[in-house]
């Protein structure tokens, strides 16, 4: 049963508008290049398929979600119960870059997007879990950290 007083969190890591603009420009470039080599109908077909592939790729890549509800943290396809969550660190862009690079632990669970510069690092206390922490890109790291703190402090359903 969900505790209605506990704040939740939900975020979709959709690709930014500039990626869509660049995808449109790429598709337009394909149309122009193919139009010079093929008849108009074939050029439109190739362009339509290219545009559909670009849109599908962006939609799929940006469909990852982060949610904090019902005693669980969900990040992408992974989920973990609140009782296994340790400290939560909000990382600035430089800290997030280092945490995902030179300071990374190969066992960590990562949900990273290159267009999101900030992240949170959530320590995992479950000894059976091989991941020492989760590193999660987010647009709202402070809000996510608050929701995770509230989740950890919420009484567990008996």
Secondary structure as UniProt FT lines:
FT   TURN            4..5
FT   STRAND          9..12
FT   HELIX           17..37
FT   HELIX           40..61
FT   TURN            62..63
FT   STRAND          65..69
FT   TURN            70..71
FT   STRAND          72..75
FT   TURN            76..77
FT   STRAND          78..81
FT   HELIX           82..84
FT   STRAND          85..91
FT   HELIX           93..100
FT   TURN            101..103
FT   TURN            106..107
FT   STRAND          109..111
FT   TURN            114..115
FT   STRAND          119..124
FT   TURN            127..128
FT   STRAND          133..137
FT   HELIX           141..153
//
